[in-house]
Amino acid sequence: MIFLKGFTSIVGGLTGLGVSARVWSAYFDALFDNKVRSFITEHIIHWPNARAPFSTYPDLLAFGITVFLILAMLAGLRNSKYLTNSLTVLNMSALFFIGITGFILGDIHNYQPFMPFGGQSIFRGSSLLLYSYIGFEMATIAIEEAKNPSKTVPQATVISLLIVTLLYSLAGASLTYLIPYKDINSESAFAHAYELSKWPWARYVISIAIVFSAGGNLLSGTYGSIRIMLVF
C-alpha cells in the first residue's frame, strides 16, 4: 500500500507538472503570435490526427521549462513562499478580471445553444476538470513548515478548493459568454477570446498574468514532486 501511495503521488505530481507546463507554453507562445508552434509544425514535426489530451506537436517550450526548473531545484534553488504567494494572487486576479470583463464585453446570445453537444458531453468535459484540482496534496508535503498544521492545513485546503471552484466556474461561464463556443481556442482559450473581443489589448494582460502564475504552479509542483521522489 505504501508503494502504491508513493507511485500514485509521483504520477499525480508529474501529471500536474505536465498540465502546468502546457498551459505556460501555450500562453507564452501566444504573446508572440504562436510563432514557436508554427515553426515546430512547419519545420520539425506535426501530428494533425492526435486527439486530446495529446498535443499535435512536440511542445519543446513545455519540455524546456520543466527541465530547467527540475535542474534548478536539484541544484539547490529553494522555493520562496513570498514568490509563490505573489504569483497565486496574480493568478486569482487574472481569473477575477476574466470573470468580470467577460460578462461586460460578451453577449447573452453566445449561450445559444446552451448545450450544443447534449448532456453527456457535459459529464465528459467535467472529467477533465480533475486536472484543475491536481496539486492540492502538495500542501501536505511541506506540512512541517506550517504552524499548527493539524488545524491550518485542512482549513487552507478546504478554503482553497472553494475559491478555486468559484473562480474557475466564473471564468468558464464568462468565456462562453464572451465568444461563441465554436470560436474557443483549446490551446490559449482566454487570450484568443480577448483577441476577438472589443478589448484585443487585454490578451497580452491575460497572457502575461497566466505565464507568471503557471510558472508559479510549475515551481511549487516541481518542489513537491522532487520531495515525494526523495521520500519514496
C-alpha positions, 0 to 999 in steps of 0.5 A: 500500500505504501508503494502504491501511495508513493507511485500514485503521488509521483504520477499525480505530481508529474501529471500536474507538472505536465498540465502546468507546463502546457498551459505556460507554453501555450500562453507564452507562445501566444504573446508572440503570435504562436510563432514557436508552434508554427515553426515546430509544425512547419519545420520539425514535426506535426501530428494533425490526427492526435486527439486530446489530451495529446498535443499535435506537436512536440511542445519543446517550450513545455519540455524546456521549462520543466527541465530547467526548473527540475535542474534548478531545484536539484541544484539547490534553488529553494522555493520562496513562499513570498514568490509563490504567494505573489504569483497565486494572487496574480493568478486569482486576479487574472481569473477575477478580471476574466470573470468580470470583463467577460460578462461586460464585453460578451453577449447573452446570445453566445449561450445559444445553444446552451448545450450544443453537444447534449448532456453527456458531453457535459459529464465528459468535459467535467472529467477533465476538470480533475486536472484543475484540482491536481496539486492540492496534496502538495500542501501536505508535503511541506506540512512541517513548515506550517504552524499548527498544521493539524488545524491550518492545513485542512482549513487552507485546503478546504478554503482553497478548493472553494475559491478555486471552484468559484473562480474557475466556474466564473471564468468558464461561464464568462468565456462562453459568454464572451465568444461563441463556443465554436470560436474557443481556442483549446490551446490559449482559450482566454487570450484568443477570446480577448483577441476577438473581443472589443478589448484585443489589448487585454490578451497580452494582460491575460497572457502575461498574468497566466505565464507568471502564475503557471510558472508559479504552479510549475515551481511549487509542483516541481518542489513537491514532486522532487520531495515525494521522489526523495521520500519514496 
